[in-house]
Amino acid sequence: MSFGDIRALTLKRYLAPDNWYAVEYPEDWKQEPDEDGVPQFWNTAGGLGNLRLRGYKFKDARGSPAPAVGLLDDVLKKTAGSERVQLGGRVAVYAMSTGKLTPTDDLTTVHSWYLVGGAIALIVTYTLPTRDASTPIGASELTTVLKILSSVKFENESSRTSD
């Protein structure tokens, strides 16, 4: 079985705090919050990268929930190389960058996705060493990440739809 063959795996469900969103991920992946409390996921069976999902709830001036859909257009305007993509029937924005956090770090590739559902925005990053990004294992793990993201369901959604 390959890393990307999520269909043959048993899936676990992660429900975000305040029930803002839920996501399914393979049982051989681990989930725990990072040092900032952001949910992170990784493959415990020799995986290469780290997937983080950060949720935000948009509110208007009165504090009521406000649609987050404008976020996608803002990201497209402000992020060089970003593009609209489909994730599980949902419109999202994708961007990729490569860099170092510090001068002594190895080169890192960061895949970023921006998803919205009603008043909730989900900003997702999948980070892995650049030297591993184009390997068969790296490509397969990215396929699994895309399948995980395709499973995102926002609060009050009965089915995934395009925003």
Buried (B, 14 or more C-beta within 10 A) or exposed (E): EEBBEBEEBEBBEBEBEEEBBBBBBBEBBEBEEEEEEEBBBBBEEEBBBBBBBBBBBBEEEEEEEBBBBEBBEEBBEEBEEBEEBEBBEBBBBBBEBEEEEEEEEEEBBBBBBBBBBBBBBBBBBBBBBBEBBEEEBBBBBBBBBBBBBBBBBBBEBEEBEEB
